[in-house]
Amino acid sequence: MKLIIATIKPFKLEEVRAALTDAGVRGMMVTEIKGFGSQSGHTEIYRGAEYEVNFVPKVKLEIVVPAAEADAVVETIASTARTGKIGDGKIFVLDVEKAMRVRTGETDEDAL
């Protein structure tokens, strides 16, 4: 099993969710986060004063899938979330040692 962690632009969330659902992903966790990467924030003007925004709003997706499906899920996220502009996000893939569905006690891929 693989854990896919993706950070994307917030306005892309619904489009990515729909594409993943169409690709057969049955669930995901979504967290609103702030961070920075290459863009290192930006400058905004509020009430006539200019200030620097160091952390940019993002959305973090966490999805656990069977290992055989991981590459397809990563490609679905990347192609759907891509705008071609700086700040599109990152995707990380990690191994998952064990999973359990609390309600039924099912484990590993049966728990997904």
Secondary structure, 3 states (H helix, E strand, C coil): CEEEEEEECHHHHHHHHHHHHHCCCCCCEEEEEEECCCCCCEEEEECCEEEEECCEEEEEEEEEECHHHHHHHHHHHHHHHCCCCCCCCEEEEEECCCCECCCCCCEHHHHC
